[in-house]
Amino acid sequence: MTPPDSIKLAIVGSVGIDTIETPRARREAILGGSASYGCAAASFFVPVGMVGVVGDDFPQAYRDLYARFGIDCAGLQTQPGKTFRWSGVYEQNMDCRRTLLTELNVFAEFSPDLPEAYRRVPYLFLANISPDLQLHVLDQMTERPAFVMADTMDLWIDIARPALDALIARVDLLTLNESEARMLTGEHNLCLAARKVLAMGPRFALIKKGENGSLLFSDQGVYIQPAFPLESFDDPTGAGDAFAGGFMGALAAGDDVGEPALRRAMRMGSVVASFAVEAFSLERLDGLTREAIDDRAACFQRMVHVG
Ligand code: AMP
């Protein structure tokens, strides 16, 4: 077990039980949630602590899985009731996903309470949950972390804009997918959209383009990172969270928040996400070694190297 004092990165987000249908398979009641993917991905790089909530129906097998990753669960509350449930279906090309069901359950009354040791962590990832809760976590930090990254989704852009604006002003990096960036800023062109995000406060805007990679915008310009090319994958759920967790883990491990370090961390995030989508839930990350991640990262670097 990791002593809470050595936690370098805390991740707050959803922990859920997912049912997922792809053109090839349907899997019921598997472990999901932004915090599950984010923490598992980060655990390959640094000691990570999870902040979230589950119901009293949460299977022990999933707690055992978190323990195998070495994830500290001091910030994972258990409340009477059912765990968050989500269900989605992917279309033939896996590009489009429809949500079939969202049951908030214990999430509806969730108030994240940071364990004492997490209030001083240098790296904080506010994965996708309501911006009010993300702000509540930020308010509990006793010291300004070296780097705070936040994720969000169309729902919050739609229904919680004032809280989201307040959050964006206080983070170092905001990550969005293409459609969220357009929705947030009203700009179709992603360069203009990113410019508007940066004007809202963060030093960095990271726009994810799925299998087309991601773009990192700052006042230095834009850095383009392709996605690791895969011949086949099973389930894209949680790819963004695995990317973000791997990115923050790699950043925290290097303890450097300069732009070159962010670029390296993006490469590691892409590599961990590429493993995550090869199977459902955390199945591919379970048992994966740091050596396998580093090998794929080296291969990736050769792929993108010119000259
Ligand atoms: P992603 O593929 O990055 O959108 O993340 C998928 C994960 O997000 C799934 O495992 C779900 O359990 C979780 N999820 C789905 N809807 C929500 C929501 N409204 N708030 C928080 N997490 C969610």
Boltz pocket constraint, residues with backbone or C-beta under 6 A from the ligand:
constraints:
  - pocket:
      binder: B
      contacts: [[A, 14], [A, 15], [A, 16], [A, 17], [A, 18], [A, 31], [A, 32], [A, 33], [A, 34], [A, 85], [A, 86], [A, 102], [A, 128], [A, 129], [A, 155], [A, 236], [A, 237], [A, 238], [A, 239], [A, 240], [A, 241]]
      max_distance: 6.0
